[in-house]
Amino acid sequence: MIRFHFFYLYLFLSNIYFLSCHSEGKTPFYFPNGGVGESPVFRFSYGKQSEVPEKKNETSWMLYEDGVLCLFSLPFSLYQLELGAKFQICLRMEEKAYFRWKEGFASLENRKAEYPHFFEVGNDWQIRLTEFGKWQKERENTTPILEWKHQIWSTGLVSYQVFALPHPLFLQKTTEECEVVFRTNDLSESEKKSPAIVFTFSCPDTHAILESIQIQNDRWFLECQPNSPVGSEVFRHSESSYGRYLEWENPTDEILCPRAETLEWEDEGGVTQFQSDEFFKRSRLILPHGILLLSDEGKLQGIPIPKLYLSSLGTRNVIRFGETRYQDSKFSFRQGDEFFSSQTSSTSCRDQWNFWKTKENFCGNPGIPNALERIPSPESLPHCSPEQIYLTEFYPGNQTDSQFPFPGFFEFQNRGTRCDLSGLNWIFDDTIFPFSTKETILEQDALFLFVRKPWTGWGYLEKEKPFSLPQLVFQIPSFLIQTRKTKKTKTFLFPEDHFHLLRNTNSNLHSIYQNEEEFPHPREGANSILLSLGFQMSPGTHKPISKPKLGGELLEFSPFQFPFFDFGFHTNEEGVFSFRTESSQEFFLWKPKSQSIVSFTNLPSVCNGDRVVHLPDRFFSGGFPSLFFQGRDGKQMVHSFGEETLLQELSKKGVHSLHPEDPPIFFSASLHPSPNCSGYFRTPGAEKVRSLEIRKSEISGLYHTNASVDKQAVVQWGNQRFRLEGNGNSISPLFFQLDLTSFVTENQSEQIYSYFSHPNLIRPLGFLERIGPVQIEAIYPNPYEAQNEWVYLCNRSQFTEDLRMYRIEDEVSSDPLVPYQTRFPGKDPKGKQGNGFVSNESLLAPGQCAWIVDPDGKDWYLPIFHKESDLLLTVSSTQTIGNGISSGESVQLRKEENGKTYLISSFGHPESAFVFRKTVVTGEYIWLKQDREGTSLDDYETFREEN
């Protein structure tokens, strides 16, 4: 079995040196063994390659030694490695003639004159330089006996090749005269105007050539494997000379004979198939490490394929060749002024063998295995290693419709030795961006940039890369740097819990500086021109910068509609301010001089104004987070915002923004109406006007305040039965005292409230100043059986209370209480679990509790706090407690004495300044928390009846 050993290829390439024009009289192996005269000798080779290739780095199509010139169908280095069809033409000539030939063939690659001339004649040969279009016109009316082009002979016979490169055209014009046309490999030339060298000579035995091809093909088809090649390279760009092409490679040492007759494209729209006669012929057999090239660019002379099939290259489509599945990937074939092909395996762009010549900067290898390298010159520098490349700065860019549409960039530094960048790939957002199409030298400590668009005129070493970034970027994106050849990779990961607040108003004003740590770029080290425009970054320069830290103070926030918060700073300070949430996410901001208040929001709106710093979209998704930060005085601060229900109450359901206050007040509300947001009170970025807040202290008659209580304050005390004005005065800006000596009532057990009014209070404010001896501590308003509702109350005084003097009332009616057996003599009811009561007694001793039940109830559910010593009472005459207790309804306990009724206890406090309603669903009961007054919803817990 014939095998193509790439071991020989690498052995060859690793030992190549410059070929001398003389070899000490020894004729090299590639010259005919017999003597060579002045008549050309044509030798066709098929199925043979050099077992040990000569040590030559020769890209020329011709070699001259010892007076013999040989022309090859491929550049000599590839010719030695070609196992398939190839030929050489040799003849003897003087050295002067050789130099004329050399100059003539150089015209195929580089026209030095507008009308170059090359014409030589021998006894039985002629060679001349012309244009390919002229040559085609010359032979319009003649039909050759035999023609060989695009691997296919005019007889229909196919000769296969390792390299998918065009061989010179071969024509047998007559039985005696043959012609070989050498064409340019410069794709920038139009086909008709492209130079061509036509060599006419006496024909070889073409029958023997065709016979040798047929015999070799028969051998290969007997030993081939019915497998398909793998996808190896794609390219697509209408502005490139390479057009569009799709390359398949046989990566094995075996000969493949694919059975598939079509290529298939799979996408969301279904399956598209391609087949053609030429594809069928040229893909029937693929030599070891051979290439199959399909292209819509005729000059590449691959298998022709319409543009339609190649228009989706560089996307995530799937292409099938028989059992082989090629998963295409997202790729940008044009990156700035450079073009790159997408390759499954690759080597340095500098070292990659690219047969074709163009005016454009191109890195690709159509028709040649991508692992095949040119040998760099001895002066070439080593390739850069990913380990020596470091990120130093990142800027996400400013949107193109802004006043200063600065493009985004990644800035890198070489912290190793001097090296070449063309051997690296940058992998960002699952897309490969090769560094450079050609050798690009980076000095030690030098910087280079990947830019979204060129920074024209700045003189940076920059490469334009079409990477995409969202308008709002808070972190340095992760990416990889990888060697193209070995795939050695360095992963660049940045803290996932660090967020840089770069966007102020509608501009990204800062880059992220990266050294030992990352933070928004300070003024120090910033480019002076950009700084004069309000931007702090330094593309193309990098020096060590310390992070100037400063502290701040939380001034205002709104956790509900149009959320935001304001921090305050010392005006003359500038530096990096940071705060952290309870989820350990840390946010960094550059605070400039002359700005004393900075507003933060994730949702710009007219209510917050446009001078805001943008937060990530999901910043408030889990509620308003606690904030940890350094205060203005350098102390570590934390602000926890409490439960949402409390914030809803204090802000009047989001109408007012809130201001942090010292304990025990914690929060005040904004009094200033928003100038842009009707119906809301908030001052983002502006002077703060706070509501007056008063909290009751543990000392009777003493209240905490967040501001001095002036003469506009009115203080009253009492309840629904009466209300009197009291006397109070501020003893300091943070304390207010009420004269309780005026709290004289005719019944000292009556429950009393205080009531405060002031222009700077945003809601009625008051406190429970005195409670009665018996307190309501639990209510079951909605039991599964409606008649089984109950009220639970306890005597918290030091004296016995006779409950026959008490009345229970809901929001509709009031009923006197009696012992259960007073209304139902002889009955001794039990609870659901057989719980007992004292049902013939009304005297409630200190610490003792009682249950008030509906007259029609029975088998009541009783929670764990029930005791056998508890009294059982009911209403004296009606069939329900009040009008029947409902969920959310207030319940009050009153005492009758001397013909008057006095408020003793209340659930919901409808006579206070802090009325609330506690709703439950069926089967839930409400229980007062221990050591709570019952003046707010938070004082109660809800439990469900246990079955």
N, C-alpha and C positions, 0 to 999 in steps of 0.2 A: 504494500500500500504506500502510495506517495504521500508524504507529509511535509508540511511547511513549518519548519522549526524556527520560531522567533528567537530562539536562543542564538542562532547564527546572526540574526538581524542585530541583536544587541551587542554581540561580540564584534560584529563589523563596525557598528556605530561608535563603540567605545574605544576603538583603536585607530580611527581614521586620521590620516594626516594629508598634507597637501601633495598632489600628484606632480612629480617632476616631468618635464617633457622628454626625458631620457631615462632608460632603465638598464644601463650598462649592457646594451646589446641584446637583452633577453626580450623576446616577443611575449607579451602578456597573453593569458589564456583566452581572452575574448577575441583575439585576432585569429583569422583562419590559419590552420596548421600549415597548409601549403603556402608557397610563395604568392605574394600579392603583387600584381603588376599595375600598369596604369589604367587598366580596364576595371570598372567597379565589380566587386564580388558581393552578391546579395546572399545572406544566410538567414533563413527563417528558423526560429526555435520555438518548440511547443512541448511543454511538459518537462522542461529542464530549468534548473536554477543553480547558482553557484553554491556548492556545498560549504565552502569557506570563502566568503566574499573577499575580494581584494580590499586592501586597506586604503581606500580612496574616498575622499569627501568631494565628489565631483558631481555638480548639478548640471553640467553642460551636456548637450546632446552629442558632442563630438569629442574624440580623443586623438592625439597625434603623438606617435612614438616611432623612432627609427625610420622616419620617412614614410610611415604609413598613417593615413587618416581613416578613422572609422566614425561613421554616423550611426546613431542608435535611435530606435523607435521611442525610447523613453530617456529621461535624464539618466546618466550612467549608474548612479547609486541605486535608482529604482529598477533599472534594467537588470542588474545582477540578482535582485530579489524577486523579479517577476517569474512565476512558474508557468503562466499561460503564454499567449501569443505575443511574440516580440521578434524583431529582426535587427540586423546590422548590415551596413553597406561599407565596404572598405576598398581603398585604392591607394596606390603609391603616388606621392607628389613631393615636390620640393617644399622647403620650409617657407619660402616666400609665398608660394601659392596657398599654403595652409593658413597663413595670416590673412590672406584675402578672404578665404572661406570663413575664417573665424569672424572677421568683421561683417561679412555678409549675413551669417546666422545671427549675429548680435542684433541685426535690424529687426528680427522677429520680436525681440523684447523691448528694444529701445531705438526708436527712430531718431538718429542724431541730425539727419537732414530731412528737409521736406520731401525731396525726391531722391532717396538713396538708390545706389546702383550696385548690382552684383550680377555679373554674368561671366561664366567660365565655360569653355568648350574643350573637350578631349576628342580622341580618335573615335570613340563610340559612346560618348555621353555628352550631356549638356546640363548645366545648372544655372538657374536664373531667379532673381527676386522680382516678384510682381505683387499685384493685389488679388486677393482671393476672388473678388467679384469679376475681375478681368479674366482670370483663369476659367471661372465657370462659364463666362460668355464664349471663350475660345472653344469650349467643348460642347456647346449647346447642340450642335447638329451631328455629333459623333457618339456612337455607342461603343464603349470598350468591350473587349472580349471577356474580361474578368475585372471585377471591382471589389475592393475590401474596405468597408467603412463601418464604424460603430459596431465592430466585432462581428459583423455579418457579411459573408461573401455573397456575391451576386448569384451564386449557385444555390443559396439558401442555407449553406453550411455556416454554423456558428463556431467561432473560436473564442474561448473563455479567457478571462484575465483575472489576476489578483487585484490589480489597481483599476478602479473605474475611471481611467484617464484616457483621453482620445489618443489613439495611435495615428501616425501619419496616414493619409489616404494612399492606397496602393491601387494602380490601374494597369492592366495589360491592354495597351492600345492596339497592338497588332501581335502577330505571332512572334515577332522579333523585338518589339519595343515596349518597354514598361516605363511607368512613371510613378514617382513617390512625391507627394505634396506635404511638405512640413509647414504647419500653421503656427501662428503665434498663440501663446498662452496668456495674452493680455486681454482681459475681458472689457477693458475700457474702449477698445476699438470696435467700430461697427463691423459686422461680418463682411460686408462687401468691400469696405475700405481696409480691412485688416491685411497685414503683409503675409505673404506666403512664398515659400521657396519651392520651385518645381525642379525636380531632379529626374532627368530622362536618361535611361541606360538600357543595355541589352537585357532581355528578360531571363530570369532563372527558370528552372523547371517548375512551372506552377502546378502541373498535375501531381508532381511529387509532394508539393506543399499541401495541396488539398487532401491527398491520400494520408499524409502524416497526421493531419488534423482529425480526419475521420477515425483513424486507428486509435489515436490517443483518447478521443471522446468516448469511443466504445469501451476502452479500458476503464475510464473514470466512471462511466455510468454503471459498470458492473460492480464497482466497489463503493459507490457513494451511499450516504445515509439519507433516508427520506425525511429529513428535518428541515425546518425553516430557519433563516437567519434572524438576528435580533436587530431592533432599531438602534442605530448608533449616533445619528446626527441629523438635525433638521435646521432649516433656515428659511425665513420669509421676510422680505422687505422690498417694496416696489422701487425704492430709491437706491438700491444696491445693484451693482453689476451682476451679482450672483443670483438675483431673482428669488426663486423658491426652489428648494430641493429637499428631498427625503432620502436618507441613506440607511442601508441595511448592511450588516456585517456578519460574516461567518467567524465566530470567535474561537473556533475549534481547530485542531490539527487534521480534521477529517474533511473529505469532500462531501458537500451537501447537494442533494437533488430534491428541492422542495416539490411537494405534490400540488400545493395550492396554485391555482391559476389566476387568482384575484387578490387584490388588497381590499380590506374592509375598514371603513371609518364608522365608529360607534359614537353617537351623541344623543342628546335628548330627543332629537327628531327621528331617530331610528338608525338604520344601517345603510351606508352608501358604499357601493362596490366600484372598483376600477379594474379594468382588464384591457389588454391590447395585444396585438400579434407580436410586437417587438418585446413587450414585457414578458410574454410567454416564452419567446425564444431565448432571451438573454438571462432569464432567471431559472432556466431548467437545471443549471449546474453552477455551484458556487465553490470556488477553490478554497483551500485552507486559508483562513484569515483574509478571504477575498471580500470585495466591496461590490454592492449593487446600488447604483445611484439613479434616482428618478428626479427629473428636473423639468421645469417649464422654460428654462434658459437654454436655447439651442446651442450656444457656444460651449457649454459644459459637456455637450454630446453624451449626456446620460440618457436613460430611457425617457422618451418624451411623455409628459403627463399634463393634462390641462390644469390651468391655475385653480379651477374650482376645487380640486381635491386637496390642494395645498394651502388654501386660504385660511384654514383654521389652525395651522401649525403654531406652536407657542401657546396653546390653550390646554385645557385638561381633557382633551378627547383621547379616545383609545383607538389605535390602529392595529389591525390584525393581519398577519401574514401566515396563513395556515394556523398551526397550533401556537404560534408565537404572538404574544400580546405586548404591544408597545404602549406604555402609559405616557402620553405626552404631558408636559408640565407647563405652568405659566412661565413665560420667558419674554424679555424685551430684547429683540434682535438689534434694535438701534439704541445706543446709549450715548447721547450727545453726538459727537462727530465720529463715533466709532461703531462698527458693526461686529456682532458676535454671533456665531452659531451655537445652538444648544447641543451638547455632546454628553453621551452617557459615560464616557471615559475620556480623559483629556490629558494634555501636558501643558507646559508653559506656552503662552501665546508667542513669546519670543522664539522658543525652540521648535514650535510646531511646524511641520513640513507643509507648506502651502504651495502647491504646484502652480496655482493661478496668480496672475499679476493684475492689480487694479490700482487706480489712483486713490481709492478710499482706504481708510484704516480698517482692516478686516482681520478677525481671528476666527479661523475655521479651517477645515481640512477635507473638503469634499473629494471623494474618490480615493482617499488614502487612509489606512488605519490610523486612528487618532493617537495611538501610542507611538507612532513612528516620528522620531525627532530629527531635526537638523542638529548637527554638532556645533555648539556655540564656539566662537573664536576664543583663543587662549586669553584674550583680554576681557572676556565677558565676566561680569560679576556674578556671584552666587545669587540665587533667588532669595527673596525675603522669606523668613519663617513667620508663621502666625504668632509665635511666642514673642516676637520682638515688636509687634504692632500693638499700640495702646490707644484707646479712645481718650481724647482730651477735652472735647467740647461737642455739644449737640444743640442745634436750634431747629425747631419744628417748622419755621417759616411763617411768613405773614401772608394772609390771603391776597390773591392777585388783584382784587378790586379795592384794596386799601390804598392810602396815600403813599405808603412805602412797602411795596410788595416784595420784600426781601425773601429770597428762596431759602428753603430749609437746607441744613448741611450736617454732616458728621465729620468731625475733625479728628485725624489720627496722627500719632507720632511714632517714628522709628526709634526705639530705644535699644537697638542693636547696632551691628556694623552696617556699613554701606552695602546696599543690596538692590536687586531688581524686583519690581512689583508685579511683573507680568505673569508670574507663576502662581498668583493667588486669586481666589474667588471670595467675594463677599456675599453671604447668604442672608437675605433679609426678607421677612414676611413670606417664607417658603419660596422665594425667588432667588435665582443665582445671578449675581452681577460680577462678571470677571473684572479684574482691576484695570487691565490695559491690554490693547491689541499688540503692543510692541514693547520693547525694552524701555522701562521707565526707572531711572536711577533715583534712589532716595538716600540722601546722606544721613549719617548718624545724627539723631536728635531732630532731623528735619520733619516738617509737617506736610500733610496733604489732606485734601478734602474730597468727600463725595457730596455733590451738590445737586439739588433738585433742578435748578437752572443755573447757568453760568453767572458768576459774579464778574461781569465784564470789566476789564480795566484794572482789577485789583492785583493781578500778577501772582496769584496763588497757584500752587501746584494742585490743580483740581481736576476731577473727573465727573462729568455729568452722568447721573444715574437716575432713571425715571422711577424712583421709589415713591410710594404713596404714604401720606400721613394725614390723619384727620385734622380738622381745623383746631380742635382743642386737644392738646397733648400735655400730659402731666408727668410723664416718666420717660426716661431714656429707653427706647425699645430694645429688646434683646436681639442679638444677631450672632452669626458665626463668621469666622474667617478661616478659609480652608485652602490647602495647597491643591492646585489643579491636578497634579500628577499622583501624589500618594494619598490624597484625601485626609491628611493630617489636619485636625480641626482644633481651633480654639473657640470656646463658647464665651460670649460676652453677656453676662447676666447682671442685672442691676436691681437694687432693692425693690421688691414688689410693694413694700409698705411705705415707700417714699413718694410723695407727690409734690411737684414743683408748680407753684401757682404763677405761671409766666404771663398769663393773659390778663391785661388790664384794659378795661373798656372794650375796644374791638381790635386790639393789637397784641401780638406776642412781643413783649418789650425786652425779654431776657433770653439768653441762651442758658443752658445748664453747663456749668463749669465742672470738669471732672479731673481730679488728681487723686489724692488719697481719700477724699470724700467728694460728694457731689452736692452742689447748691446753686441757686440762681446766680448768674454772673454779676459780681459787684461792679461798682464804678472803677475800682482799681483794675488796671490792665485792659480796660475796654478800649476799642478803637475810637479815636477822638472824633472822627467824622460821624460815625454812627451814634456816638454819645451825644453829639450836638443835636441829633434828631430825636433823642429820647430813647435810644436802644442801647442796651448794655451787652455787648458780645465782642469777641476778638478773633474772627476767622483768620487763620493764617499765622497767628502768633500765640504763644503760650508761655506763661511764666508762673512760678509758684505764687499763689495768692492765699492769704489766710481768710477764714470766714468771719466777718465782723458780726457778732451776735447782739441782739437787743431784746428787751422785754416789752410787753404790752398789757393792756387792760381791756377786758370784755366790757363793752359799753351798752350794747343793745342787740336784741335778736327777736326774730319772729319764727316760731317753729311750724306754722300752719300755712295759710295762703301766702304765696310768694315768699318763701323762707329766705332769710338772710341773717347775717350778724355783722356787727361793727366792732373793730378793735381800735383802741385809742393809744397814741404814742406821744413821746416827747417830740415836739416839732423839729428841733435842731438835730435830732439823731437820725442816722441812716444805718442800715445793715440788714442782716437776715433774721427775720422773725419766724419762729416755727411753733406749731401747736400739734398736739397728738390727741387722737380719739381713744376710747376704751378698747377698740379693736386693734390698737397698736399701729394704726396708720398715722404717719407723720407728714405734715404739710409745711412747705417752706415758701417764704415770700420775701422779696426784697422791698423794704420800706424806704422810700426816698426821703430826703430832707424836705422841709416845708409842708409835709403832709402829716396832719395830726390824727386823722381818722381814715381808716381803710374799711370799705364795705366788701363783704364776701357773699356770693350767691351762686347757686347752680342753675338758676333760671332767670336770666335778665328779663326785666319787664319794666313798664312805666312806673310801677309801684316802687321799684328799687332804684330807678334811675339808670343811667348808662355808665357812670363812673364806678364800676365794680370790678372786683377780682373774681375770676371764674373758678368755681369749684367743680369737681367731677359730677356728672349727672346724677349718680346714685348716692351722693353724699348724705342726703336726708331720707333715703329710702327706708331705713330702719328706725325712723324717728330722729329727734334732735339729739345728737350724740354728746356725751360728756366731753369736755375739752380740758386738756392738760397743757400748761404753757408756763413760761417764765414771766413773772410780773414785772412791772416797771421798776420795782425796787430790787429785782434780782431773785426774789423768792419764787419757789415753785408753786404754781397755782393750779387749782382744779375747779371747774364749774360743772356740777351735775344738775340737770334741768328737771329732775323729778318726774312724777307721773303725768301722763298726758291730760288726765281729767283736771288736775290742778292747774296746768298751764291753760287749758281751755277756759276754765273759770276766770283766771286772772286776766286773760287777754280778751275776754268777752267773745270767745269762739274765734279768735284770730283777728278781730277788728283792731286791737291795740297790739303793737309790738311791746316787748318786755325789756326791762333793764335789771341786770343783776344787782342785788343789794347784800349788805352784810347780814349774817344771821342775827336774829331769828326772822327777819323780814324776807330775805332771799330774793324777792322780785318786786319791782314796781312796773307800772304801765306807762306807755308814752301818751302824753297829753296833746302833742302837736299833730294837727291833721295833715295828712300827706298832701302836698300841693299838686301832685300828678295822679293820685289814686283816690277818687272820691269815696268817702265812707270809711276810710282807713286812717289810723293814727300811727305814724312811723316817721323816722327821720334818718334814713340811711345816709351816711356820709356828712351829716349836718349836726348842729348843736342839739343837745338832748334836753327835753323838757319832761320831767318825770312826775308821775302821780304821787300824791301823798299816801303813804301806807302806814297803818298803825297795827301793832300786834300786842296782845295782852301778855304781860310778864307774869312770873310766878308770884310776884309780890302784889298783894291786893291794892288796886288803885293805881298801879304803875304800868305804863304802856311804852313799848318801843316804837320809835318813828324813824323815818328816813330823812326827815326835814323838820324844821321848827314848825310847831303848830301855832299859828298866829291868831289874832282876834276874830278872824272870819270863821273860826271853828265854832260849831254849836254842838253841845253835848246834852243828851237827854237820857233818862232812865225810867224804867217801868215796864209795862206790857200792854195788852189790849185794854185792860180795865182802866188804866191810868197812865199818864206819861208826864214827867216833870223835867224841867231843865236843871242840870247840875253845873257845878263849877269845876273848871280845870285850868291848868297852866303848864307851860313848857318849862322844865327845869334844866334842859340842855337841848342842843339841836337833835339829839337822838332819844330823848325821853320826854314823856308827857304824863302828868299826874292828875288824877281825878279825886276830888274831895268827896269821899264816901260818907262823910258825916251827914250829908243830906239824904242818904238812902234810908230814910225812916218810913216804915210802912206800918199799917195797922195790924198786919199779920206777918210775923217774922219768918213764917215757913213759905211764903209766897215766892214763886220763881220770878226773878227780876233780870231784865236785859238793859244793856247800855246801847245808845244810838249816837253815832257821830255823823256830822255833815260838814262839808268844806268844799269850796270850788275845785280843789285839786284831787278830790276823791272821785274815782270813775264809777264806783258802785256803792250802794248802801253798806255801811260798815257799823258793826256793833258786836257786843260780846255777851255771853252768859255770865252775869255777875253773881247770881245767887240761885241755888237750886233748892227744890223742896225736899222734904224728908223721904218721900217715896218716889222712886224713879222707874220709868218704863225701860226695860232692858232687853226685851225680845218681843217680836211680833210674827205671827204666822197668818198673813192676810189671804193667801190663796191656797188652802189645802186641797187635796184631791176631792174630799167631800166638803162642800161649801160651808156646811153647818159646823164644821170642826175647826173654825178659826179660833185663835186665842191671843191674848196679850199677857205677857209675863212681866211682873213688877216686883221690886224688892224695897225693903225699908233700909235705907242707908243712914238713918239718923240714930241718935242714942235714946230715942223715946218710942214707946209703943204707939201705933197709929190705929184708930178704929176706922176700918174701910167702909163702914156703913155711912160715914160722913163724906164719902168720895163719889165722884161721878166720872164715867168714861165717855168720851165723845170723839166722833169722827168729824168730817167736814160738813155733815148734814144735821146730825141730832146728838143729844146727850142723854145718858141713862144713869140713874143711881145704881150703886152696887149693893148686893146682899149675899150672905153666905148661900151656897148652893142648896143646902137642906132647908133654908128659910123659904125658898120658892118651891122646892120639891121635897117636902118632909118624908123622911124614911128612906130616901134614895141614897145610895152610897156608890157613886159611879167610879169607874176605873179607867186608866189609860189603855192604849192599844196593847201594851205589853203587860197588862195587869197592874199598872202602877196605881198606888193609892194616894189619897189626899186627906186633909182635914177639911171636911165639907160643911161643918156646923159652927164655924168660928169666923169672926170678923176682925178680931184684934191681931194686928201684925206686929210682932215683936222686932226689936232691932236685929238686923241681919237676916230676918226671915223673909221668904218670898211667897208670892201668890199667883194663881192662874185665873184669869177672867175668861170665861168661855160663853159661847152661845147657849141659850136655854135648850135648843133642839139637838145639840151636839152629843156625841158619845164616842167612846173608844178613841180618844184623841191621841194623835202622835205626840210623844213627849221626848225632847232631846235629853242628852246625858246629864244636863244640869238639874233635872227634876229630882226632888227629894220627897220622901213620904210625909215629911212635916210641912210641906207646902200647903197653903190654904187654897181652897177652890171656891170661887165666887162667880156669880153671874149677874145679869141685869135684872132689875126688880120686876119688870112687867112686859117689855117688848120681846120680840122673838129673835132679835139680832143685837150684836154689839153696835151701838149707834145705828147707822143705816146699813150695816154690813161693811166690814173693812175691805177696801180695795187696794190693789198694788199701787204704790206711789202716793197713797192718801196719808195725810197727817192724822195722828192720834194724840189726844191730850188727856191729862188726868187733872181733875179739879177737886177742890175740897170746899164743902159748904160749912160755913160757920157764921153764927149771928146774922142769918138771913142773907149773907153774901157768899159768892163763890170766888175762890182764889185759885190761880194757876199754880199747880204743884210740879208737874212734869210734862214734857212734850217730846213727841217723835215727829221730826220735820220742822219744828219751831216756826209755825205760821205767824206768830206774833213778834218775831225777831227781825233783825235786819239781814239775816243770813238764811232765809227760807230755803229748804231743799226738799227734793222728793227722791225716795229710794224705791225703785221698781224691781219686782221679781216676777218670775214665771211660776206657774202652778207647781206646787210641791216644794217651793223654796221658802225658808224662813230667815228672818234677820235677827242678828244677835250683836249687842253692843260689845265692843272690844274692852278688855280690862283696863281700868284707869283712864277711860276716855269720857268726855262730857257729853258726847252725842250731838255735837254742834255741826258736823259735816258728814258727808257721805263716807269719807275715809275712816270715820270712827266705827263703822259697822262692817261686819262680815256676813256673807250669805252662805247658807248651808242648804242641802237638799234632804228631804225626808228619806230615811232609810227603810226599805221594804223588809 
